Amino acid sequence: MDISHTRYASKYWFFFTVLFIVFDYTRIYNELSLGVVQPLMILILILGYFIVSSGEYQFAKNRQMICFGLFILLLACYVPFAQNNNYAYKTVKAMLLYLPFTISVICCVNSFARLKKFILILILIEVYIAFYGFTHAGYGPGNYFLDENDLSLYLNMWIPFCYFLFFAYSSKTAKAVCLAGLIIGLLAVIVSFSRGGFIGIVVTGGVIWLFSKRKILSLLIIFFMVGLMLLYAGPEYWNEMATATDAEGGTGRARIESWKSGWRMFLDNPLGVGGNNFQVRFPEYQTDWFKRGMWGRVAHSLWFTLIPELGIFGICIYMSLLYYNIKDIFWLKNISFAKDEHEKKFLNYTGRAFVCSLCGYFASGTFLSVLYYAHYWYLIGLIVASVNIAKAYFNPQLQVNYN
C-alpha cells in the first residue's frame, strides 16, 4: 500500500476510533433524536473497513489479543449447548462488537502524540460522565452507566489516570482536565451511594499512594480528597457505607448466598454453563436462604460470573489475559526516566495509572456482574498500544511511529 495512502487512512481511522468511544460512552446521540439511525453500528462497520483494508494484522500475534479471541471462541462454543441459547448468543455478539475498537486503538494509537491526545480525550469523557452522574443522583448517561454501581466502577478505573497524568502532562490545559476529572469523579462516586464504589475508591486511593513516586505529596492529596468527602458526604452516606462489610443482612448476605450458589453450579458444571446463563440456571443451585425461585438473578460478582459460566477453560484464558496485562503494565511502570525525559516519564506514569485502574476495577467488580462490560476489554487495546509505543522508543527499528 502507498505510504501516503496509509497515513491518510490512519489519520481518519484514528478520528473514527475517537468518535466511536465518545459515542459509546456518552451516548450523546440519544439527545439528537436520530430515529432508526444507529451511529455505533455505522462506526463499527467503518472501523471494520479500516482494519480489513489496512492489510496489517500484527495485532493478531499479540498475546492479549490471542486470549481475547480465545475468550470469544469459548463463549461461541457454548451457544448450541447452553440452556438459554439466545442469552449465550447475545453474549458472543456483544464481545465481538468490542473487537473493532480494541483493534483500532492498537493500530491507530501509534505515536506519543496520539497516545497523549487519546488518553486526554478519555479523561475528558470521564469528566463528562462524572459530571452527568453528579447532577443525576449517581446515574450515568445510559448503557454501561444506568446503575450507580456501574458508574462508580468506571470512575474508579479512570481516577488513577487523572491523578498520575496530572504530573505527566506538561500542558496546563491537560493538567486542568486531569484535576477536574479527579475532583468531579470523586464527588460522583459519593453521590452514587454505591458501597462497591466506596470500597473501590478506598482500594484505588491506597494503591495510588503505594505506587506514587511522591509519597508525601500523594498522602497530602489523599487527605485533601478525604476531607472533601467528609465535607460533602453527609451522615446518611456514611451510615450507608457502614453496611458495606455487613455479611449477615441486606444485599451483603444475598451476594454471599449467590456466590455459594455459583460455586455449586461450577462444581456441577466444571466446563461451564455458557455466557449469561448463570441467571438461567440459578434456581437449580440457589441456597435455602432464598425463600422463592430466583430465576434471572445475576452473580453480583465478576469472579462468580466467570467461574460457573465459563468453567475451567474460561478461568485459564481469563487469568492468562490478566497475567499478560499485569506483566505489560509493570514493564511500563518500571521504565526509568531522567527529569527531562518527558516521553519516558509519561509512559512510566501511564503504567502506574494502569496498575491502579485495574485494582479499582477488580475491587469494585468483585461485587458486580461486569465480566462482559466493555471497560476492561477496551483497556486491553490501550495497554497494548502503550507498550508498542514504548518498545518502539527503545528499538527504533520497530514499525511504529514514535516521533
N, C-alpha and C positions, 0 to 999 in steps of 0.2 A: 504494500500500500504506500502511496506517495506520502512523504513526511509532512508536507504542508497540509494534506487532507487529514492526516492523523491528528495534527494539532488542532485543526478546525473542528473535527468531530469531538476531540477530547474536551475542547472548551464548552461546546454545547452539551455534551454528555454531563459534564460537571454541573452545568446550570440546571439541567433537568433532575439530576440527583438531589441537588439542594431543594428544588421546587417540590420534589416528592416528599422529603422529610418534613418540610414546612406544612404541606397539606395534610400529611398523615397524622402529625401530632397536634396541630392546631385545629384542624377541621374547619378552618375559616371559610371554606367554600360553602358550608352549610348556611352561612348568612347571606349568600349571594343568590339563593333560590334558582339553582341551575336545573331543577327538574330531574329528568331522566339521565342527564349527563353525569357520568361517573369519572371525575378527574383522576382519581387514584388509579383506576384501571387503565385509563389512557396513558398515564405516566409510566405504569408498569410495562405496557407494551412498547413505549418509547425507549425505556431503559433496556428492555429485552432486545430491541432492534440494535442499539449501540453495542451491546455485548456480543451479539452474533456477528455483526458487520465488522467489528474490530479485528476479528481473527486472532486475538491474543487470549489464550486460555491458561496462562501461567498460574492464575488463581486456583485452578483445579488441582494443582500439585501441593497446595498449602495444606498443612496438617489439620488446621481448624476447619477449613472448608471441606476436607475429606470427612471429618467427623460430622459436620453439618449435613452433608449429603447422606451419610450412613444413617443418621438420625431420621431423616425424612424417609429413606428407603425402608427402615424398620417400621415406621408408622404405616407406610403403604402396605406392608406385608400383613398387617392386622386387619385391613379393611374387609376381606372376604370372610374372616373368622370371628370378628367382633360381634357381640350380641346386638349392638346398635351400629349397623354398617354406615348409616348416614353420619352419625357423630364422628366415627373414625375417618370417614372420607373428608368431612369438612376440616378436620384437624390437619390432614395431609395438605389439603388445598391452602389453608392459612399459612402453613410453614413454607410451602412452595412460593407463595407470594412475597415472602420476606427475602428470597434469594436475589432477585434483580437489584434491589437496593444495596444489600450487603456486598454483592459482587461489584457493583458500580462504585462503591466507596473505595474498595481495594484498587480498582483500576484508575479511578479519576483523582483521588486524593494522593497525588504522586510527587508533591513538592512541599517544601517547608511553607511556602507562601499559601498554598492551598490548605495544608493541614491547619495552619493558624486561622485562616479565614473560615474553614469549615467548622472547627471547634467553636469559634466565636459565634457563628450562626446557631449552632446547637445550644449554646448558653443563652443566646437571645430568645430562642424558643422556650427554654426553661423559664426565663423571666416572664414571658407572656403567659405560660401555663400556670406558673406560681401566682401571678397577679390575678389571673382568672379564678383560680381556686380561692385565693384570699378574699375576693369580692363575691364569691358564690358559695360561702359556707363550707369550703373544703372540697367542693365538687369541680371537676375539670371540664373541658370543652367537649367531652364525649369520647367514644371509642375506648381507648385504654384508661381513661380517667373518669369514667362515670361514677366510680366508687371512691370515697375519700381515702380508703386504704391503698387503692391503686395509685392515686395521686401522690401520696406520701412515699410510696416505694420509688416512683420515678424521681421525685425531688431528692431523695436520699442518694440516688445514683449520680445526680448532677451537682449537688452542693460541693463535693470534693473538687470538681473541675473549677468551680467558681473560686474556691479558696486557693488552690495551688497555682492556677494560671493567673491569678491576680498578681503574683510575684514574677511570673514568667513573661507576660506580655509587657512590651515597652511602651505601647501606645496608652495615653491617658484615657482615651475613649474606651479601649478594651478593658482597662482596669476598672473603669466606672461600671461597665456592663457586668463584670465579674462580681463586683461589690454589691450591685443591685440584685444579682441572682442569689448571692449568699444570704442577704437580709430578707428579701421577699420570699425566698424559698423556705427559710426557717419559719417565718410568720405563717406561711401557708400550711406547713406541717402542723403548727399549733392549732390553726383554725379548723383543720380537718378532724381533730379529736380522735385521731387514729392511734390506737395503742401499739399496733405493729409499727406504725410510722415513728412513734416515740422511741420504741426500742431500737429501730433502725438509726435514728438520728443520734442516739446515745452511743451506739456502736461506731457510727461514722465519725463522730467527734473524737472518740478515743483513738481510733485508728489514724485520723488526721494528725493528732498530736504525736502519736508514735512514729509516724513516717515524715513528720515535718523536720526540715533541717534547722529551723529556728524554734527550738523548743520553748523558750521563754516567751517569745512573741506570739507563738501559736497558743500558748496557755492563756495569755492575756486576751487574745481574740476569743477563745472559748469562754473565758469568764465574762467577756462582754456579751456574747451571744446568750449565755445562761442568764445574765442579768436582764437582757431583753426579753427572754422567755418569762422570767419572774414578774417583770413589769406588765407584760401584755397578757399572759395567761392568768386567768382568774382561778378562784378556789374550785370552781366546777371542773375546770380542766385537770387540775392536779388530783382531784378525787377520782376522776375517770381513769387517769394514768396509774393510780394506785392499785387498780384492779388488774393491771397488765400481768401481774405474777400470780393472780388467783387461779389456781388449778382446780378448785373444787366447785366453784359456782359460775353461772353465766356461760359466756362463749368460751372461756378457757377450758372448762370441763368438756364442753361439746367438741372442741377441737381435739382434745386428747382421746376422747372416745372414737372420733373419726379416724385418728391415726391408728388406734388399735384395730379398727375395722379394716383399714388399708393394709396393715401388716398381715391380718388373716387372709385377705384377698391375695396378697403376694404369695404366702405360703401355699395356698391352694392353687395358684396360677403363677408359678415361678417364671414363666416366659411372658407373662403379662396378659392383660385383658383388652388392650387396644386404646388408642387415643380417645380421650374424653369419655371412656366407658366406666370410669370409677363410679360416676353418679348413677349409671345404669345398673351396675352390679351391687351397689351399696346395700340394698335391702337384704341380700343374701348373707352379708357378713357383718351387719351392724350389731353392736353390742346390746345387751339388755337394758342399758341405761336409757336408750331411746325407747319411748313408750308407744311409738307407732311406726309404720313403714316410712322410710325416709328416701324414697326414690328421688333422684335429682340432687342430692346433697353432694357437694364437692369436697375435696380432701382438706381444704384450707391449709395447704402446705405444698410448696414446690416439691419437696422430697417425697411426700406421701402421695403425690400425683405421679411422679416418676416411677417409684418402686413398683406399685401394683399395675400401672398401666403399661409400662414398657419392660418390666421384668429384668432379668439378669443381663440380657444383651443391651438393653437401653441404659441400664446403670453403668455398664462398662463404657459405652460410647460417650455418655454424658460426662463421666468422670475423666475420660481421656481428653475430651474437649476442654474441660476445666483445667486439667494439668497443663495442656499446651498454652492456654491463655495465661495462666499464672507464670509459667516459665518465660513467656514473652514479656509480660509487663514487669517482671522483676529484672529482666535483662535491661529494659528501658530505664528502670529506676536506678540501676547500678551504673549507668553511664556517668563518668566523672566529667567535670567541666571546670574551666577557669572562669574568672569573673567576667571576662569579655567574650566568652564563647556562648553567645545567645542561643544558637541552634541546639547545642548540646544541653544547655540549661532547660530549654523548652521541652525537649524530649525526656529529660530526667523528671521534670515536674509533671509531665503528662503521664509517665509511668506511675508516679506516686498517686496521681488522681485516679488512674485505673484501679490500683490496689484498693483504695478506699471506696471507690464506686462499687466494686464487686462485693466488698464487705457489707456496705449498706444494702445492696440488692439482696444478698443471701440472708442478712439479718431480718429484713422485712419479709422476704419471700418465704422464709421458713414458716410463716403464719398465713400465707396467701397462696392461692392456686394460680401461679403465674408462670408455670413451666412453658406454656405456649405463647406467652406475651412477646411482643416484638423486641422489647428493650435489650435483652441480653443478646439476642441474635443479631441485632443491628450493631451492638457494641463490638461484636467479633470483627466486623469489617473495619472499624476504626482502629482496633488493636493491630490487626494485620497490616493496615496501611501505615500506621505509625512505625512499626518495626521495619517494614520495607524501606521507608524513607531513611530511617536511622542506619540500616545496613548499607544503603547506597551512599550515605555520608562517609562511612568508614571504608567503603570499597567503591570508588567512582566508576569502576568498570561495569557495575550492575546497570541494567537498563531502566533506571528510574531517574526522573528529573529532580535533582535536589538543589538546583540553583534558585 
